[in-house]
Amino acid sequence: MMARQNPTRINLINTKKRMVIARKGHSILKKKREVLVLEFLKLLKQSKNDRAYLLSIMDRAYKTVAIASTYVGNFELEETALHVSEAPRIGVSVKNIMGVKIPEIYRGNESGRSFDYEMLSKSIAVDDIQNSFSKVISTVIDVAQREQGLRRIVLEVEKTKRRVNALDYVVIPNMKSEAKYIAMRLDEIDRDMFSALKHVKKKIAKREGK
């Protein structure tokens, strides 16, 4: 409950101005919440598609390992694995959606080949492994980006919802109550002043009559 202000006309004017600002803020926050919810639903759909695609290509990638093992043998595959370069560098930038910083994760430039082919046989099966797991890495990056965006948006939607509710059920009702109280007290003061002036006027009239 807000502390009662002195019932003055300037306080009434200021309270009404704050109500106007609070209502504008309420409208902006509701629009922001709607935009964020739409963005959340879009990212959620994309994330589900990415997850399904990731499971599909991971299954395919592990099958290529089994096929390559049949063609070139486990020993050569293990030798190949020893010459795999470090994981590709990952870059991160930021996209702003209604004040929410959404990370954009992307695959950086790779300094060299994933495999040292001069030391390996020219097996198509080994090439398939490289291509399959390259797709896996790219899709993992996409999934990570979507899910990080979803987390940020969910947190911001909850925060915005709390602010909207606070304005709806606490701030604006308190301001209305305060404005009503000040207006009522000003009316009472006006009536008291009118009554006092009327009483004084009667006394003056009596004295003049005497």
C-alpha positions in Angstrom: 0.0 0.0 0.0 1.4 3.4 -1.0 1.9 6.1 1.7 -0.8 8.7 1.6 0.3 12.0 0.0 -0.8 15.4 1.2 -4.2 16.1 -0.5 -3.0 19.0 -2.7 -3.9 19.8 -6.3 -0.3 19.5 -7.4 -0.1 16.0 -5.9 -3.3 15.1 -7.7 -1.9 16.3 -11.1 1.4 14.5 -10.5 -0.4 11.2 -9.6 -2.5 11.4 -12.8 0.7 12.0 -14.8 2.4 9.0 -13.3 -0.8 6.9 -14.1 -0.5 7.9 -17.8 3.2 6.9 -17.8 2.4 3.6 -16.0 -0.3 2.8 -18.6 2.1 3.5 -21.5 4.7 1.3 -19.9 2.1 -1.4 -19.4 1.1 -1.3 -23.0 4.8 -1.5 -24.2 5.5 -4.4 -21.9 2.5 -6.3 -23.2 3.6 -5.8 -26.8 7.1 -6.9 -25.8 5.8 -10.0 -24.2 3.7 -10.9 -27.3 6.8 -10.4 -29.6 8.9 -12.6 -27.3 6.3 -15.3 -27.2 6.1 -15.4 -31.0 9.9 -15.5 -31.2 9.9 -18.3 -28.6 7.4 -20.4 -30.6 9.4 -19.9 -33.8 12.7 -20.9 -32.1 11.0 -23.9 -30.4 9.7 -25.2 -33.8 13.2 -24.8 -35.3 14.8 -26.4 -32.3 12.5 -29.5 -32.5 13.3 -29.8 -36.2 17.1 -29.4 -35.5 16.9 -32.0 -32.8 15.2 -34.5 -35.0 17.7 -33.8 -37.8 20.6 -34.2 -35.4 19.5 -37.6 -34.2 19.0 -38.7 -37.8 22.5 -37.6 -39.1 24.2 -38.9 -35.9 22.7 -42.3 -36.6 23.8 -42.0 -40.2 27.3 -40.9 -39.1 27.8 -43.9 -36.8 26.7 -46.2 -39.6 29.4 -44.8 -41.8 32.0 -45.7 -39.1 30.7 -49.3 -39.1 30.9 -49.4 -42.9 34.4 -47.9 -43.0 35.5 -50.4 -40.4 34.4 -53.2 -42.7 36.3 -51.7 -45.7 39.5 -50.5 -44.2 39.6 -52.2 -40.8 39.6 -50.9 -37.2 43.4 -50.4 -37.1 43.4 -47.9 -40.0 40.4 -46.1 -38.6 42.3 -45.7 -35.3 45.3 -44.4 -37.2 43.0 -41.9 -38.9 41.5 -40.8 -35.6 45.0 -40.0 -34.3 45.4 -37.4 -37.1 42.1 -35.6 -36.6 42.8 -32.0 -36.0 41.4 -30.0 -33.1 37.6 -29.2 -33.1 36.7 -26.2 -35.2 36.7 -22.9 -33.6 33.3 -21.5 -32.5 32.4 -17.9 -32.9 29.6 -16.1 -31.0 27.8 -12.9 -31.8 24.7 -11.3 -30.3 21.3 -10.5 -31.8 19.0 -8.1 -29.9 15.3 -8.9 -29.8 13.2 -6.4 -27.8 16.1 -5.9 -25.4 17.0 -9.6 -25.1 20.5 -10.6 -26.1 20.2 -13.8 -28.1 23.5 -15.5 -28.9 24.3 -16.4 -32.5 26.8 -19.3 -32.6 28.6 -20.1 -35.8 31.5 -22.3 -37.0 34.7 -20.4 -37.3 37.4 -20.8 -40.0 39.3 -24.1 -39.8 43.0 -23.9 -40.0 43.4 -27.1 -41.9 41.8 -30.3 -43.0 40.0 -32.5 -40.5 42.2 -35.5 -41.6 45.7 -35.8 -42.8 45.0 -37.7 -46.1 48.6 -38.0 -47.1 49.0 -40.6 -44.3 45.7 -42.5 -45.1 44.3 -44.6 -47.9 42.1 -42.8 -50.4 39.0 -44.6 -49.0 35.6 -43.3 -49.9 34.3 -44.8 -46.7 36.7 -42.7 -44.6 35.6 -39.6 -46.6 32.0 -40.4 -45.7 32.9 -40.4 -42.0 34.4 -36.9 -42.3 31.4 -35.6 -44.3 28.9 -37.1 -41.9 30.5 -35.8 -38.7 31.1 -32.4 -40.2 27.3 -32.2 -40.7 26.9 -33.4 -37.1 29.1 -30.6 -35.8 27.2 -27.9 -37.8 23.9 -29.2 -36.5 25.1 -29.4 -32.9 26.0 -25.7 -33.3 22.5 -24.9 -34.6 20.8 -26.8 -31.8 23.0 -25.0 -29.2 22.1 -21.6 -30.6 18.4 -22.3 -30.7 18.3 -23.7 -27.2 20.4 -20.8 -25.7 18.0 -18.4 -27.4 15.0 -20.3 -26.0 16.4 -20.1 -22.4 17.1 -16.3 -22.7 13.6 -15.7 -24.1 11.8 -17.8 -21.4 13.6 -15.8 -18.7 12.7 -12.5 -20.3 9.1 -13.5 -20.8 8.8 -14.4 -17.1 10.4 -11.1 -16.1 8.1 -9.1 -18.4 5.1 -11.1 -17.1 5.9 -10.2 -13.5 6.2 -6.5 -14.5 2.9 -6.5 -16.3 1.2 -8.2 -13.4 2.8 -5.7 -10.9 1.4 -2.8 -13.0 -2.0 -4.5 -13.4 -2.6 -5.5 -9.8 -0.4 -3.2 -7.7 1.0 -0.1 -9.2 -1.9 1.2 -11.3 -4.6 0.3 -8.7 -2.6 2.0 -6.0 -2.3 5.1 -8.1 -6.0 5.1 -8.9 -6.7 4.7 -5.2 -4.3 7.6 -4.3 -5.9 9.9 -7.0 -9.4 9.1 -5.7 -8.3 9.7 -2.1 -6.7 13.1 -3.0 -9.7 14.2 -5.1 -12.1 13.2 -2.3 -10.1 15.1 0.3 -9.9 18.1 -2.0 -13.7 18.0 -2.3 -14.1 17.8 1.5 -11.7 20.8 1.9 -13.6 22.8 -0.7 -16.9 22.0 1.1 -15.4 23.0 4.4 -14.0 26.2 3.0 -17.4 27.0 1.4 -19.2 26.3 4.6 -16.7 28.4 6.6 -17.0 31.3 4.1 -20.8 31.1 4.3 -20.7 31.2 8.1 -18.3 34.2 8.0 -20.5 36.0 5.5 -23.5 35.5 7.7 -21.6 37.0 10.7 -20.6 40.0 8.6 -24.1 40.5 7.4 -25.4 40.4 11.0 -22.9 43.0 12.2 -23.7 45.2 9.2 -27.4 44.8 10.1 -26.8 46.0 13.6 
